Structure formats: structure tokens, C-alpha cells
């Protein structure tokens, strides 16, 4: 399955300009199999997203992008969000206790929202967003290099705030993901790899070898 694992819908992310129906329309046009809505500090779209997914036959999974004292983490599986900003390690521990997973979002973006070299300090990350659609290529390559060094799974995601950005990058997952619990299990399995949308199709990214089609 091809899933864009990080984007924002305008209802609860004030910096987003895309509605749910626009997201799904673009995702379908680009050949995605599902999307993840990861609003800033909010999972309040949960009920609406799942209703819309059921009505339209297109999977929508809901997580949250949470800013820690070291940088942003994309979180799946945490229902009760922290009311105060935590250190990244404390949030990872909290999410793990809830049965969820944390992915480092755009770690080398230079707006004080990425973990940066704290990637080497924290324990328990489920992976690294090595290819983020709103991050300069050289910062993405830094994330790819450190994820490779640390042996962490790598994800691709658009971080879309406008509909035309949806699916710029995505993540290749095993087939059969039906809900957030399946998504979490697949992330934990480490059987994921990033992909880029290029000339009307998705191409798997493996810089250690070469670009190859999934």
C-alpha cells in the first residue's frame, strides 16, 4: 500500500488550506491507497475522518504532529494528548505505554521543529521521516543519512497544507492495512520504505542502490 503519512486538514490545523474532500480527491488521482491526517497538537478530526473514509471507501488514518522541546514527532496511537510540552523522550515513553508509535518529522528542517542531532539521543523511535515534501532536499538527505546510520526505518510524507502537495512523497507499506492498529503494527514491523511521486507514478527510494519502482 502507498500511504502519505503526514498532512494537515484545515479544520484543526490553522496553517492548512485543504479540506478533507480535497485531500482524498488528490490522493486518489495520484494513486495513493490511504492518507494520514496528523494535525498540529490535535486528533479531533478522528470521528469526521473515519465517517468520511467509510462513506467514500478510502482509508483515512488519524494521528497527531506533536511539538516536543526538541522537535516535532508524528504520533499514532495516543488518544489523550499531553496538555503541556514534553521532552521528546518523555513523549516517546508515553506513546509507547499507550501502544502507539512515534516518527521523527522533518528532523533537519531549520525552523526549530526538527529533532536534528537529537535523533542520536532519543530511544524508542519507530522511524524517521527521511523525505518530507515541505523540506529542502539537502535537509531530507541529512535525515536519510542519519536514519541509515542508526538503522531506523524511513518514511516519506508530503506534510501537505495545500491539496496540490498531497502525495509528493509517500511510504510503501504491506497490503491489508485497515485501521490505525494495523498501521501501527506495520510501522513496528519495519517493512516500510519511502517513495517519491515522479512523472505520474511512485518510485521507491533506496539511495544505497538506486531508484526502483515498487
C-alpha positions in Angstrom: 0.0 0.0 0.0 1.1 3.6 -0.7 0.2 5.9 2.2 1.0 9.5 2.7 1.7 9.5 6.5 1.8 13.2 7.4 -0.5 16.0 6.3 -2.8 18.7 7.8 -6.5 19.4 7.3 -7.8 22.9 7.8 -10.4 22.3 10.5 -7.9 21.8 13.3 -4.6 22.9 11.7 -4.7 26.7 11.4 -1.9 26.8 8.8 -3.6 24.3 6.5 -5.7 25.3 3.5 -7.1 21.9 2.4 -10.4 20.2 3.3 -10.8 16.5 3.7 -12.6 16.1 0.4 -9.8 17.9 -1.4 -7.2 15.6 0.2 -9.0 12.4 -0.8 -9.6 13.7 -4.3 -5.9 14.4 -4.9 -4.8 11.2 -3.1 -7.0 9.1 -5.4 -5.8 10.9 -8.5 -2.2 10.2 -7.6 -2.7 6.6 -6.9 -2.4 6.6 -3.1 -4.2 3.8 -1.1 -4.7 5.8 2.1 -3.7 9.0 3.8 -2.9 10.0 7.4 -4.2 13.2 8.9 -1.7 14.4 11.5 -2.9 17.8 12.7 -0.8 20.0 15.0 -1.4 19.1 18.6 -4.9 17.7 17.7 -6.7 14.4 16.9 -10.1 16.0 17.0 -10.8 15.2 13.3 -11.0 11.5 14.3 -14.8 11.0 14.1 -15.2 13.1 10.9 -12.3 11.5 9.2 -13.5 7.9 9.9 -17.0 8.8 8.8 -15.8 10.3 5.6 -13.5 7.3 4.9 -16.4 4.9 5.4 -18.7 6.8 3.2 -16.2 7.2 0.4 -14.4 3.9 0.6 -11.0 5.5 1.0 -8.9 4.8 4.2 -8.0 7.8 6.4 -5.9 7.2 9.5 -5.6 9.8 12.2 -2.5 10.7 14.2 -1.1 13.9 15.6 2.0 16.0 15.0 3.2 17.0 18.4 5.9 19.6 19.1 8.3 18.5 21.9 11.1 20.5 23.5 13.5 19.0 20.9 11.3 19.0 17.8 8.2 17.5 16.1 7.1 13.9 16.4 4.3 12.3 14.3 2.4 10.1 16.7 -0.1 7.3 16.1 -2.0 5.5 18.9 -2.2 8.2 21.5 -5.8 9.2 22.4 -5.2 11.5 25.3 -2.7 14.1 24.1 -0.4 15.9 26.6 -1.5 19.3 27.8 2.0 20.6 28.2 5.1 20.4 26.0 7.2 17.4 26.9 10.8 16.4 26.1 10.9 14.0 23.1 12.0 11.1 25.2 9.1 11.6 27.6 6.6 11.7 24.8 8.0 8.6 23.2 7.7 6.8 26.5 4.1 8.0 26.9 3.1 6.9 23.4 4.8 3.5 23.9 2.9 2.9 27.1 -0.3 3.6 25.1 0.6 1.1 22.5 1.5 3.6 19.8 4.5 4.7 17.8 6.5 7.9 17.2 8.2 9.0 14.0 10.6 11.9 13.8 9.1 14.5 11.5 11.4 16.5 9.1 14.3 16.2 11.6 16.8 18.6 9.8 14.4 21.3 8.8 15.8 24.6 10.1 12.8 26.1 11.8 13.4 24.7 15.3 10.8 22.0 14.7 13.0 19.0 13.9 14.9 16.8 16.3 18.1 17.3 14.4 21.0 15.5 16.0 18.8 14.7 19.0 17.9 11.7 16.8 21.1 10.1 18.2 20.0 10.8 21.8 16.4 9.5 22.0 15.5 5.9 22.3 12.3 4.2 21.0 11.6 6.0 17.8 9.7 3.9 15.3 11.3 5.7 12.4 12.4 8.8 10.7 10.6 10.9 8.1 13.5 11.0 5.7 11.6 12.5 2.8 9.3 15.4 3.7 7.5 17.3 0.9 7.9 20.7 2.7 11.6 20.3 3.5 14.6 21.2 1.2 16.2 18.2 -0.5 19.5 18.6 1.3 17.8 18.5 4.7 15.9 15.4 3.7 19.2 13.8 2.6 20.7 14.6 6.1 17.7 12.8 7.6 18.2 9.8 5.3 21.9 9.6 6.2 21.3 9.6 9.9 18.4 7.2 9.7 20.7 4.9 7.7 23.5 5.3 10.3 21.1 4.5 13.2 19.3 1.7 11.3 15.9 3.3 11.7 13.0 2.7 9.3 12.5 5.6 6.8 9.2 7.2 5.8 8.1 9.5 3.0 5.3 12.0 3.5 4.0 15.2 1.9 3.4 17.3 5.1 0.8 18.8 2.8 -1.0 22.0 3.8 -2.4 22.6 0.3 -4.2 19.9 -1.8 -1.7 20.0 -4.7 1.0 19.0 -2.3 -0.7 15.7 -1.3 1.4 12.6 -2.1 4.6 14.4 -3.1 6.3 11.7 -1.0 4.6 8.6 0.4 5.5 5.4 2.3 5.2 1.9 0.9 3.5 -0.5 3.4 2.5 -4.1 3.3 -1.0 -4.6 1.9 -4.1 -5.0 4.1 -3.9 -2.1 6.5 -7.5 -1.3 7.6 -7.2 0.9 10.6 -4.7 2.7 13.0 -3.9 -0.5 14.8 -2.9 -2.2 11.5 -0.9 0.9 10.7 1.0 0.8 14.0 1.7 -2.9 13.6 3.1 -2.3 10.1 5.3 0.5 11.3 6.6 -1.7 14.1 7.4 -4.4 11.6 9.8 -2.1 9.9 8.6 -3.3 6.5 8.3 0.2 5.1 10.2 2.3 2.6 9.8 5.9 1.2 8.7 6.7 -2.3 8.5 9.8 -4.5 5.8 10.8 -6.9 7.6 11.3 -10.2 6.1 11.7 -13.7 2.7 10.2 -12.8 3.9 7.3 -10.7 5.5 6.4 -7.4 9.1 5.3 -7.3 10.7 3.6 -4.3 13.7 5.5 -2.9 16.7 3.4 -2.0 19.8 5.6 -2.4 22.1 2.7 -1.3 21.1 1.0 -4.6 19.1 3.2 -7.0 15.5 4.4 -7.6 13.3 1.4 -8.4 9.6 1.0 -8.9 7.6 -0.7 -6.2 
